[in-house]
Amino acid sequence: MVPKNLRYSKSHEWAKLEGEVCTIGITKFAVDQLTDVVFVELPDVGDHVFAGDSFGEIESVKAVSDLYSPINGEVTAINQDLIRDPAGIAADPFGKGWLIQVKPEPGSNLNAMMSPDQYQKQIDSEAH
């Protein structure tokens, strides 16, 4: 399942820009690959994130993976529920399982990210 209202990165993050807020999370495909998520490390509110740079980590019973920002901006919110219960990301990765919210720098957009159709092609090729 690849929601049509989001943009996607090669490293399986999704982003949704609504006005002055960009919500960032990881995709269901990524969650399924990780299996049981046991720990999420997120930046602090007020931290600055940079497009293409790691802003945190997600740890499962299988691996530790970096989380990458699709845009430059200031972190305005982190999902405290995931800090308390990281496994919650699996239940709703495109909704309640969001990771951070960022106020994008002027001129930031998600145009460099993949469309839903492009991302679907990527995960289809990785699944084989």
N, CA, C and O atoms as a MOPAC input file, in Angstrom:
PM7 MOZYME 1SCF
protein

 N      0.83000 1    -1.19000 1     0.00000 1
 C      0.00000 1     0.00000 1     0.00000 1
 C      0.87200 1     1.25000 1     0.00000 1
 O      1.67700 1     1.45800 1     0.90800 1
 N      0.70600 1     2.07500 1    -1.02300 1
 C      1.45900 1     3.31200 1    -1.16300 1
 C      0.45900 1     4.46300 1    -1.29200 1
 O     -0.08300 1     4.69000 1    -2.37300 1
 N      0.20800 1     5.19500 1    -0.19100 1
 C     -0.74500 1     6.31300 1    -0.27900 1
 C     -0.35500 1     7.30400 1    -1.36800 1
 O      0.82100 1     7.62400 1    -1.54300 1
 N     -1.35400 1     7.78200 1    -2.09400 1
 C     -1.12800 1     8.65600 1    -3.25100 1
 C     -0.86300 1    10.10900 1    -2.85700 1
 O     -0.41000 1    10.89400 1    -3.69100 1
 N     -1.13400 1    10.48500 1    -1.60500 1
 C     -1.00200 1    11.88600 1    -1.19900 1
 C      0.35000 1    12.19800 1    -0.55600 1
 O      0.52500 1    13.26800 1     0.02600 1
 N      1.30700 1    11.27300 1    -0.65700 1
 C      2.62300 1    11.44900 1    -0.03900 1
 C      3.71500 1    11.41000 1    -1.09900 1
 O      3.48800 1    10.98900 1    -2.23400 1
 N      4.90700 1    11.85800 1    -0.70600 1
 C      6.11100 1    11.73600 1    -1.53800 1
 C      7.05500 1    10.78100 1    -0.80600 1
 O      6.94500 1    10.59800 1     0.40600 1
 N      7.98600 1    10.17100 1    -1.55300 1
 C      8.79000 1     9.07800 1    -1.00400 1
 C     10.26900 1     9.23500 1    -1.34000 1
 O     10.63500 1     9.81400 1    -2.36200 1
 N     11.11800 1     8.69700 1    -0.44400 1
 C     12.56300 1     8.70600 1    -0.68200 1
 C     13.03700 1     7.28700 1    -0.97900 1
 O     12.35900 1     6.30900 1    -0.66300 1
 N     14.21600 1     7.19700 1    -1.59300 1
 C     14.80700 1     5.88500 1    -1.88000 1
 C     15.07100 1     5.09400 1    -0.59600 1
 O     15.10000 1     3.86300 1    -0.61200 1
 N     15.26400 1     5.81000 1     0.51200 1
 C     15.54900 1     5.14900 1     1.79200 1
 C     14.27400 1     4.88300 1     2.59800 1
 O     14.33600 1     4.60400 1     3.79500 1
 N     13.12400 1     4.97200 1     1.93400 1
 C     11.82300 1     4.55700 1     2.47600 1
 C     11.20500 1     5.50400 1     3.50400 1
 O     10.37100 1     5.08400 1     4.30700 1
 N     11.60400 1     6.77100 1     3.48800 1
 C     10.86100 1     7.75600 1     4.26800 1
 C      9.72100 1     8.29000 1     3.39000 1
 O      9.81000 1     8.28900 1     2.16200 1
 N      8.66200 1     8.74100 1     4.04100 1
 C      7.59800 1     9.45200 1     3.33000 1
 C      7.50200 1    10.85200 1     3.92200 1
 O      7.91500 1    11.09500 1     5.05500 1
 N      6.95100 1    11.76200 1     3.13400 1
 C      6.78200 1    13.14300 1     3.59200 1
 C      5.48400 1    13.70500 1     3.03100 1
 O      5.05400 1    13.37800 1     1.92500 1
 N      4.88400 1    14.56200 1     3.84000 1
 C      3.64600 1    15.23300 1     3.44900 1
 C      3.76500 1    16.68500 1     3.87500 1
 O      3.91700 1    16.98400 1     5.06000 1
 N      3.69600 1    17.57900 1     2.91200 1
 C      3.81800 1    19.00700 1     3.17600 1
 C      2.42600 1    19.61800 1     3.19100 1
 O      1.70200 1    19.57100 1     2.19600 1
 N      2.05800 1    20.19700 1     4.34300 1
 C      0.76800 1    20.86900 1     4.50200 1
 C      1.03600 1    22.25100 1     5.07300 1
 O      1.29400 1    22.40000 1     6.26800 1
 N      0.97500 1    23.25700 1     4.21800 1
 C      1.23600 1    24.62400 1     4.66000 1
 C      2.64700 1    24.76100 1     5.18400 1
 O      3.61000 1    24.53800 1     4.45000 1
 N      2.77800 1    25.12900 1     6.46000 1
 C      4.08800 1    25.35000 1     7.09000 1
 C      4.61600 1    24.11500 1     7.80600 1
 O      5.59900 1    24.20700 1     8.54100 1
 N      3.98000 1    22.95600 1     7.60600 1
 C      4.37700 1    21.74300 1     8.33100 1
 C      4.64500 1    20.60600 1     7.36000 1
 O      3.81300 1    20.28500 1     6.51100 1
 N      5.81900 1    20.00200 1     7.49600 1
 C      6.14900 1    18.79700 1     6.73900 1
 C      6.22200 1    17.64600 1     7.74800 1
 O      7.06500 1    17.64500 1     8.64500 1
 N      5.32700 1    16.67300 1     7.58400 1
 C      5.33000 1    15.49300 1     8.43700 1
 C      6.14100 1    14.40800 1     7.73700 1
 O      5.97900 1    14.17600 1     6.53900 1
 N      7.02300 1    13.74200 1     8.50100 1
 C      7.92700 1    12.73900 1     7.94900 1
 C      7.77000 1    11.44500 1     8.73300 1
 O      7.65700 1    11.45400 1     9.95800 1
 N      7.76700 1    10.34600 1     8.01500 1
 C      7.68700 1     9.02800 1     8.63800 1
 C      8.40500 1     8.00900 1     7.78100 1
 O      9.08900 1     8.37100 1     6.82400 1
 N      8.25600 1     6.72600 1     8.11900 1
 C      8.79200 1     5.67200 1     7.25900 1
 C      7.62800 1     4.84400 1     6.72900 1
 O      6.56000 1     4.78100 1     7.33700 1
 N      7.85600 1     4.22100 1     5.59800 1
 C      6.78700 1     3.52000 1     4.89600 1
 C      6.48600 1     2.15400 1     5.50800 1
 O      7.27200 1     1.60500 1     6.28000 1
 N      5.33900 1     1.63500 1     5.14000 1
 C      4.94600 1     0.30200 1     5.57300 1
 C      5.95000 1    -0.72800 1     5.06600 1
 O      6.27600 1    -1.67700 1     5.77900 1
 N      6.44400 1    -0.54800 1     3.83600 1
 C      7.44800 1    -1.46000 1     3.29400 1
 C      8.66500 1    -1.50900 1     4.21900 1
 O      9.17100 1    -2.58900 1     4.52200 1
 N      9.13300 1    -0.34600 1     4.66400 1
 C     10.29800 1    -0.28400 1     5.56600 1
 C      9.99900 1    -0.96600 1     6.89000 1
 O     10.82400 1    -1.72200 1     7.40300 1
 N      8.82500 1    -0.70300 1     7.44500 1
 C      8.44200 1    -1.31700 1     8.71800 1
 C      8.39900 1    -2.83800 1     8.57200 1
 O      8.86300 1    -3.56600 1     9.44900 1
 N      7.83600 1    -3.31000 1     7.45600 1
 C      7.76100 1    -4.75400 1     7.22400 1
 C      9.15600 1    -5.37400 1     7.09600 1
 O      9.37600 1    -6.49500 1     7.55600 1
 N     10.09000 1    -4.66100 1     6.48100 1
 C     11.46400 1    -5.16400 1     6.33700 1
 C     12.17300 1    -5.21500 1     7.69000 1
 O     12.95000 1    -6.13200 1     7.95700 1
 N     11.90100 1    -4.22800 1     8.53500 1
 C     12.54600 1    -4.17100 1     9.84900 1
 C     11.99500 1    -5.22900 1    10.80300 1
 O     12.71100 1    -5.70000 1    11.68700 1
 N     10.76900 1    -5.59100 1    10.63400 1
 C      9.99500 1    -6.44900 1    11.55000 1
 C      9.78200 1    -5.72400 1    12.87200 1
 O      9.31300 1    -4.58600 1    12.85900 1
 N     10.10100 1    -6.32100 1    13.99900 1
 C      9.73900 1    -5.76700 1    15.30100 1
 C     10.61200 1    -4.57100 1    15.68500 1
 O     11.79500 1    -4.72700 1    15.98600 1
 N     10.01300 1    -3.36800 1    15.67200 1
 C     10.73400 1    -2.14900 1    16.04800 1
 C     10.79100 1    -2.07100 1    17.56800 1
 O      9.76800 1    -2.16900 1    18.24500 1
 N     12.01500 1    -1.89200 1    18.10100 1
 C     12.20100 1    -1.87600 1    19.55500 1
 C     12.67500 1    -0.52900 1    20.09900 1
 O     12.61100 1    -0.29300 1    21.30500 1
 N     13.15800 1     0.36900 1    19.20700 1
 C     13.69200 1     1.64300 1    19.68800 1
 C     13.67500 1     2.65000 1    18.55000 1
 O     13.97600 1     2.31300 1    17.40500 1
 N     13.31900 1     3.89300 1    18.87400 1
 C     13.36700 1     4.98100 1    17.90900 1
 C     14.09400 1     6.14600 1    18.56500 1
 O     13.74100 1     6.57300 1    19.66400 1
 N     15.11500 1     6.65800 1    17.87800 1
 C     15.84500 1     7.84000 1    18.34700 1
 C     15.50400 1     8.99000 1    17.41300 1
 O     15.75600 1     8.92100 1    16.21100 1
 N     14.92600 1    10.05100 1    17.97700 1
 C     14.51300 1    11.20000 1    17.18200 1
 C     15.22200 1    12.45800 1    17.67800 1
 O     15.69200 1    12.50300 1    18.81500 1
 N     15.29800 1    13.48100 1    16.82200 1
 C     15.94400 1    14.73300 1    17.25800 1
 C     15.07000 1    15.45500 1    18.27400 1
 O     13.93300 1    15.06000 1    18.53300 1
 N     15.61500 1    16.50600 1    18.83600 1
 C     14.85500 1    17.34000 1    19.76700 1
 C     14.09800 1    18.41600 1    18.99600 1
 O     14.52500 1    18.83700 1    17.92100 1
 N     12.98400 1    18.85300 1    19.54700 1
 C     12.27800 1    20.00400 1    18.98600 1
 C     13.24700 1    21.18100 1    19.00200 1
 O     13.92400 1    21.42500 1    20.00100 1
 N     13.30700 1    21.89800 1    17.90200 1
 C     14.24100 1    23.01900 1    17.76600 1
 C     15.50200 1    22.65600 1    17.00800 1
 O     16.20800 1    23.54100 1    16.52500 1
 N     15.80100 1    21.35600 1    16.89300 1
 C     16.96300 1    20.93000 1    16.10000 1
 C     16.72100 1    21.24900 1    14.63200 1
 O     15.57900 1    21.37400 1    14.18900 1
 N     17.80300 1    21.37900 1    13.89200 1
 C     17.71700 1    21.62800 1    12.45900 1
 C     18.03400 1    20.33200 1    11.72400 1
 O     18.98800 1    19.63400 1    12.06700 1
 N     17.23400 1    20.01400 1    10.71700 1
 C     17.50700 1    18.84300 1     9.87700 1
 C     17.86000 1    19.33300 1     8.47500 1
 O     17.46300 1    20.42000 1     8.05600 1
 N     18.61600 1    18.50200 1     7.76900 1
 C     19.09700 1    18.85900 1     6.43500 1
 C     18.76300 1    17.74800 1     5.45200 1
 O     18.90900 1    16.56400 1     5.75500 1
 N     18.31400 1    18.14800 1     4.27800 1
 C     17.93000 1    17.18500 1     3.25200 1
 C     19.07100 1    16.20600 1     2.98100 1
 O     20.20300 1    16.61200 1     2.71900 1
 N     18.76000 1    14.92500 1     3.04700 1
 C     19.74100 1    13.88700 1     2.77700 1
 C     20.55300 1    13.45900 1     3.97700 1
 O     21.28700 1    12.47300 1     3.90300 1
 N     20.44000 1    14.18400 1     5.09300 1
 C     21.20100 1    13.85000 1     6.29900 1
 C     20.33200 1    13.06100 1     7.28400 1
 O     19.10800 1    13.19100 1     7.30600 1
 N     20.99400 1    12.25400 1     8.08000 1
 C     20.30000 1    11.46300 1     9.09800 1
 C     19.79000 1    12.37200 1    10.20900 1
 O     20.49400 1    13.27800 1    10.65400 1
 N     18.55100 1    12.12000 1    10.65500 1
 C     18.01200 1    12.86400 1    11.79400 1
 C     17.73500 1    11.95800 1    12.98400 1
 O     17.30500 1    12.43500 1    14.03400 1
 N     17.97300 1    10.66900 1    12.83900 1
 C     17.70900 1     9.74200 1    13.93100 1
 C     17.91700 1     8.31000 1    13.48600 1
 O     18.42900 1     8.04400 1    12.39800 1
 N     17.50900 1     7.38800 1    14.35200 1
 C     17.66600 1     5.97100 1    14.06000 1
 C     16.41100 1     5.21500 1    14.46100 1
 O     15.66800 1     5.62300 1    15.35400 1
 N     16.20000 1     4.10000 1    13.77200 1
 C     15.14200 1     3.17700 1    14.13600 1
 C     15.79300 1     1.80600 1    14.28300 1
 O     16.53500 1     1.35500 1    13.41000 1
 N     15.50100 1     1.15700 1    15.40000 1
 C     16.14300 1    -0.11600 1    15.70600 1
 C     15.08000 1    -1.20300 1    15.80500 1
 O     14.03500 1    -1.02600 1    16.43200 1
 N     15.37500 1    -2.32200 1    15.17300 1
 C     14.49000 1    -3.47900 1    15.25900 1
 C     15.29300 1    -4.65300 1    15.79900 1
 O     16.48400 1    -4.53200 1    16.08600 1
 N     14.62500 1    -5.78400 1    15.93200 1
 C     15.34300 1    -6.97700 1    16.37900 1
 C     16.35700 1    -7.41500 1    15.32800 1
 O     17.27600 1    -8.17400 1    15.63800 1
 N     16.20000 1    -6.94200 1    14.07300 1
 C     17.08100 1    -7.33900 1    12.97800 1
 C     18.21500 1    -6.37000 1    12.69500 1
 O     19.31400 1    -6.79500 1    12.33800 1
 N     17.96700 1    -5.06200 1    12.85000 1
 C     18.94800 1    -4.07600 1    12.38500 1
 C     18.69900 1    -2.71000 1    12.99500 1
 O     17.64200 1    -2.44300 1    13.56700 1
 N     19.71000 1    -1.84600 1    12.85900 1
 C     19.57700 1    -0.43300 1    13.18300 1
 C     19.68900 1     0.32400 1    11.86500 1
 O     20.62700 1     0.10500 1    11.09900 1
 N     18.74000 1     1.20900 1    11.60100 1
 C     18.73700 1     1.96200 1    10.35100 1
 C     18.66100 1     3.45300 1    10.64000 1
 O     17.96400 1     3.89000 1    11.55600 1
 N     19.39400 1     4.22900 1     9.83900 1
 C     19.30500 1     5.68000 1     9.93900 1
 C     18.00400 1     6.16100 1     9.31700 1
 O     17.44900 1     5.52500 1     8.42100 1
 N     17.53200 1     7.29700 1     9.81400 1
 C     16.36200 1     7.97900 1     9.26700 1
 C     16.85100 1     9.25300 1     8.58900 1
 O     17.65300 1     9.98900 1     9.16500 1
 N     16.38100 1     9.52100 1     7.37700 1
 C     16.89300 1    10.64500 1     6.59500 1
 C     15.81100 1    11.67500 1     6.31300 1
 O     14.66800 1    11.33500 1     6.00800 1
 N     16.19700 1    12.94400 1     6.42200 1
 C     15.26300 1    14.03700 1     6.15000 1
 C     15.20600 1    14.32900 1     4.65300 1
 O     16.24000 1    14.34500 1     3.98400 1
 N     14.01000 1    14.55900 1     4.12500 1
 C     13.89600 1    14.93800 1     2.71400 1
 C     14.06500 1    16.44800 1     2.47700 1
 O     14.21400 1    16.88500 1     1.33600 1
 N     14.04100 1    17.23500 1     3.55400 1
 C     14.09800 1    18.69500 1     3.40500 1
 C     14.96100 1    19.31200 1     4.50400 1
 O     15.30600 1    18.66200 1     5.49100 1
 N     15.30100 1    20.59600 1     4.30000 1
 C     15.94900 1    21.39900 1     5.32900 1
 C     14.86700 1    22.08400 1     6.15600 1
 O     13.86600 1    22.55400 1     5.61700 1
 N     15.07600 1    22.13600 1     7.46700 1
 C     14.12200 1    22.86200 1     8.29200 1
 C     14.33100 1    22.61300 1     9.76900 1
 O     15.25100 1    21.90800 1    10.18300 1
 N     13.44400 1    23.21700 1    10.55700 1
 C     13.50300 1    23.11200 1    12.01000 1
 C     12.45000 1    22.13000 1    12.50500 1
 O     11.28600 1    22.19500 1    12.11000 1
 N     12.87900 1    21.21400 1    13.38300 1
 C     11.95700 1    20.24600 1    13.96700 1
 C     10.99900 1    20.98000 1    14.90000 1
 O     11.42800 1    21.65700 1    15.83400 1
 N      9.69600 1    20.84300 1    14.64100 1
 C      8.68600 1    21.51100 1    15.46600 1
 C      7.94400 1    20.52400 1    16.36500 1
 O      7.31100 1    20.93200 1    17.33800 1
 N      8.01700 1    19.22900 1    16.04900 1
 C      7.35500 1    18.21900 1    16.87400 1
 C      7.98700 1    16.86300 1    16.61600 1
 O      8.43900 1    16.56700 1    15.51000 1
 N      8.00700 1    16.04100 1    17.66900 1
 C      8.40100 1    14.64400 1    17.51500 1
 C      7.25800 1    13.78700 1    18.06300 1
 O      6.49600 1    14.22700 1    18.92300 1
 N      7.15300 1    12.58400 1    17.56200 1
 C      6.07200 1    11.70000 1    17.98900 1
 C      6.46600 1    11.02100 1    19.29500 1
 O      7.14100 1     9.99100 1    19.29900 1
 N      6.03200 1    11.61500 1    20.40000 1
 C      6.35800 1    11.10200 1    21.73400 1
 C      5.81400 1     9.69300 1    21.95400 1
 O      6.39400 1     8.91100 1    22.70700 1
 N      4.70300 1     9.37100 1    21.29700 1
 C      4.11700 1     8.03700 1    21.45300 1
 C      5.09700 1     6.95900 1    21.00300 1
 O      5.14900 1     5.87800 1    21.59100 1
 N      5.88100 1     7.25300 1    19.95100 1
 C      6.84600 1     6.26000 1    19.46000 1
 C      8.05100 1     6.12400 1    20.37800 1
 O      8.67600 1     5.06500 1    20.43200 1
 N      8.38000 1     7.18700 1    21.09800 1
 C      9.46600 1     7.10000 1    22.07400 1
 C      9.05500 1     6.12600 1    23.18000 1
 O      9.84800 1     5.29300 1    23.61700 1
 N      7.80700 1     6.24600 1    23.62100 1
 C      7.29200 1     5.36200 1    24.67700 1
 C      7.02600 1     3.94200 1    24.17200 1
 O      7.30100 1     2.96900 1    24.87400 1
 N      6.49100 1     3.83000 1    22.95300 1
 C      6.11600 1     2.52600 1    22.40800 1
 C      6.50100 1     2.45100 1    20.93200 1
 O      5.65900 1     2.66500 1    20.05900 1
 N      7.77200 1     2.14600 1    20.64900 1
 C      8.24400 1     2.14900 1    19.26300 1
 C      7.51300 1     1.14900 1    18.36600 1
 O      7.43900 1     1.34800 1    17.15400 1
 N      6.98500 1     0.09900 1    18.93700 1
 C      6.27200 1    -0.90200 1    18.13500 1
 C      5.00800 1    -0.32300 1    17.51700 1
 O      4.47400 1    -0.88700 1    16.56300 1
 N      4.52100 1     0.80200 1    18.05000 1
 C      3.32300 1     1.44100 1    17.53000 1
 C      3.44400 1     1.88800 1    16.09100 1
 O      2.43400 1     2.09200 1    15.41800 1
 N      4.66300 1     2.04300 1    15.60900 1
 C      4.85300 1     2.47000 1    14.22300 1
 C      4.29300 1     1.43700 1    13.24600 1
 O      3.82700 1     1.79400 1    12.16400 1
 N      4.33700 1     0.16100 1    13.62400 1
 C      3.87500 1    -0.89800 1    12.72700 1
 C      2.36600 1    -0.85500 1    12.51500 1
 O      1.88300 1    -1.24000 1    11.45000 1
 N      1.62400 1    -0.39700 1    13.50300 1
 C      0.16400 1    -0.38300 1    13.41500 1
 C     -0.34100 1     0.63800 1    12.39700 1
 O     -1.35600 1     0.40100 1    11.74100 1
 N      0.35500 1     1.77200 1    12.25500 1
 C     -0.13400 1     2.84500 1    11.38400 1
 C      1.03900 1     3.70500 1    10.90400 1
 O      1.14600 1     4.86500 1    11.30100 1
 N      1.92200 1     3.15600 1    10.05400 1
 C      3.12200 1     3.91600 1     9.66900 1
 C      2.82800 1     5.19600 1     8.89400 1
 O      3.63700 1     6.12300 1     8.91800 1
 N      1.68300 1     5.26700 1     8.20500 1
 C      1.35200 1     6.46200 1     7.42700 1
 C      0.44800 1     7.43100 1     8.18600 1
 O      0.04500 1     8.45800 1     7.63900 1
 N      0.13000 1     7.11600 1     9.43000 1
 C     -0.75500 1     7.97300 1    10.21400 1
 C     -0.16300 1     8.25100 1    11.57400 1
 O      0.72200 1     9.09500 1    11.71500 1
 N     -0.65600 1     7.53300 1    12.58900 1
 C     -0.19400 1     7.75300 1    13.95900 1
 C      1.27600 1     7.38700 1    14.15000 1
 O      1.86500 1     7.74200 1    15.17100 1
 N      1.87800 1     6.69000 1    13.19300 1
 C      3.28400 1     6.30100 1    13.29100 1
 C      4.26100 1     7.30600 1    12.70600 1
 O      5.43000 1     6.97800 1    12.50100 1
 N      3.80000 1     8.54400 1    12.42800 1
 C      4.72100 1     9.57900 1    11.92500 1
 C      5.87100 1     9.76400 1    12.90600 1
 O      5.73800 1     9.44900 1    14.08800 1
 N      7.00100 1    10.27500 1    12.41800 1
 C      8.19800 1    10.42900 1    13.25000 1
 C      8.40200 1    11.86700 1    13.73300 1
 O      8.42200 1    12.13600 1    14.93400 1
 N      8.55400 1    12.78200 1    12.77500 1
 C      8.80900 1    14.18200 1    13.13200 1
 C      7.99600 1    15.11100 1    12.24600 1
 O      7.53100 1    14.73400 1    11.17000 1
 N      7.83700 1    16.34200 1    12.73400 1
 C      7.26900 1    17.41500 1    11.92600 1
 C      8.30700 1    18.53000 1    11.85500 1
 O      8.96400 1    18.86100 1    12.84200 1
 N      8.43100 1    19.09500 1    10.66400 1
 C      9.47200 1    20.07300 1    10.38500 1
 C      8.85100 1    21.31200 1     9.76400 1
 O      7.96200 1    21.21200 1     8.91800 1
 N      9.32900 1    22.49700 1    10.19100 1
 C      8.98300 1    23.74100 1     9.49900 1
 C     10.03600 1    23.93200 1     8.41300 1
 O     11.18900 1    24.24000 1     8.71300 1
 N      9.64600 1    23.74900 1     7.15300 1
 C     10.63500 1    23.82100 1     6.07000 1
 C     11.24400 1    25.20900 1     5.93000 1
 O     10.59400 1    26.21900 1     6.19900 1
 N     12.50600 1    25.24100 1     5.50200 1
 C     13.14100 1    26.51100 1     5.16500 1
 C     12.46600 1    27.07300 1     3.92500 1
 O     11.93700 1    26.31300 1     3.11400 1
 N     12.47700 1    28.40100 1     3.76200 1
 C     11.88600 1    28.98600 1     2.55100 1
 C     12.48200 1    28.35200 1     1.29200 1
 O     13.69100 1    28.14700 1     1.19000 1
 N     11.61200 1    28.05200 1     0.35300 1
 C     12.05700 1    27.45100 1    -0.90400 1
 C     12.13800 1    25.93800 1    -0.86300 1
 O     12.36700 1    25.30600 1    -1.89400 1
 N     11.95500 1    25.34200 1     0.31500 1
 C     12.00300 1    23.88500 1     0.40200 1
 C     10.74500 1    23.29600 1    -0.21500 1
 O      9.64400 1    23.82100 1    -0.04600 1
 N     10.92900 1    22.19700 1    -0.93000 1
 C      9.77800 1    21.47600 1    -1.45700 1
 C     10.13700 1    20.00100 1    -1.53900 1
 O     11.27100 1    19.61300 1    -1.25700 1
 N      9.19800 1    19.20700 1    -1.91300 1
 C      9.40200 1    17.76300 1    -1.96000 1
 C      9.58900 1    17.26300 1    -3.39000 1
 O      9.44900 1    16.06900 1    -3.65500 1
 N      9.90400 1    18.17500 1    -4.31200 1
 C     10.00800 1    17.80500 1    -5.72100 1
 C     11.09800 1    16.78100 1    -6.00300 1
 O     11.00400 1    16.04300 1    -6.98400 1
 N     12.12300 1    16.72100 1    -5.17300 1
 C     13.19900 1    15.75900 1    -5.40200 1
 C     12.79500 1    14.34200 1    -4.98400 1
 O     13.48200 1    13.37200 1    -5.30400 1
 N     11.68900 1    14.23600 1    -4.27500 1
 C     11.23400 1    12.92500 1    -3.81100 1
 C     10.44100 1    12.21200 1    -4.91100 1
 O      9.99600 1    12.82700 1    -5.88100 1
 N     10.28100 1    10.91000 1    -4.73400 1
 C      9.56600 1    10.10500 1    -5.71200 1
 C      8.05300 1    10.26200 1    -5.57100 1
 O      7.52800 1    10.49700 1    -4.48300 1
 N      7.38300 1    10.12600 1    -6.69500 1
 C      5.92600 1    10.06600 1    -6.69600 1
 C      5.50600 1     8.69400 1    -6.16200 1
 O      6.33300 1     7.78700 1    -6.08200 1
 N      4.24000 1     8.53400 1    -5.79700 1
 C      3.78000 1     7.21500 1    -5.35200 1
 C      4.04600 1     6.11300 1    -6.38500 1
 O      4.44100 1     5.00600 1    -6.01800 1
 N      3.83300 1     6.40800 1    -7.66800 1
 C      4.06000 1     5.39500 1    -8.70800 1
 C      5.54000 1     5.02400 1    -8.80900 1
 O      5.87600 1     3.84900 1    -8.96200 1
 N      6.42700 1     6.02300 1    -8.72300 1
 C      7.86300 1     5.73700 1    -8.76600 1
 C      8.28000 1     4.89400 1    -7.56600 1
 O      9.07600 1     3.96500 1    -7.70800 1
 N      7.74600 1     5.21200 1    -6.38300 1
 C      8.09600 1     4.45600 1    -5.18400 1
 C      7.57400 1     3.02000 1    -5.28000 1
 O      8.25900 1     2.08000 1    -4.87600 1
 N      6.37200 1     2.85400 1    -5.80900 1
 C      5.82000 1     1.50200 1    -5.97000 1
 C      6.73200 1     0.65600 1    -6.85200 1
 O      6.96300 1    -0.51800 1    -6.56200 1
 N      7.24800 1     1.24600 1    -7.92400 1
 C      8.18800 1     0.51400 1    -8.80000 1
 C      9.44200 1     0.12400 1    -8.03400 1
 O      9.95400 1    -0.98400 1    -8.19800 1
 N      9.94400 1     1.03900 1    -7.18800 1
 C     11.14700 1     0.72300 1    -6.40000 1
 C     10.89400 1    -0.45400 1    -5.47200 1
 O     11.68900 1    -1.39400 1    -5.43400 1
 N      9.79500 1    -0.41600 1    -4.72100 1
 C      9.57800 1    -1.50500 1    -3.75000 1
 C      9.24000 1    -2.81800 1    -4.47000 1
 O      9.56100 1    -3.89600 1    -3.97100 1
 N      8.59800 1    -2.73200 1    -5.63100 1
 C      8.36100 1    -3.95500 1    -6.40400 1
 C      9.69000 1    -4.59600 1    -6.80400 1
 O      9.82800 1    -5.81800 1    -6.76000 1
 N     10.66400 1    -3.77700 1    -7.19300 1
 C     11.96800 1    -4.32900 1    -7.60300 1
 C     12.75500 1    -4.85900 1    -6.40100 1
 O     13.51100 1    -5.82200 1    -6.53000 1
 N     12.57800 1    -4.23300 1    -5.23300 1
 C     13.29500 1    -4.69000 1    -4.03300 1
 C     12.68300 1    -5.94200 1    -3.42700 1
 O     13.36100 1    -6.69100 1    -2.72400 1
 N     11.40700 1    -6.17000 1    -3.69600 1
 C     10.70800 1    -7.31500 1    -3.10200 1
 C     11.07300 1    -8.62500 1    -3.77700 1
 O     10.74800 1    -9.70000 1    -3.27200 1
 N     11.76000 1    -8.54000 1    -4.93600 1
 C     12.07600 1    -9.77400 1    -5.67400 1
 C     13.48300 1   -10.21400 1    -5.46100 1
 O     13.90100 1   -11.23200 1    -6.01200 1

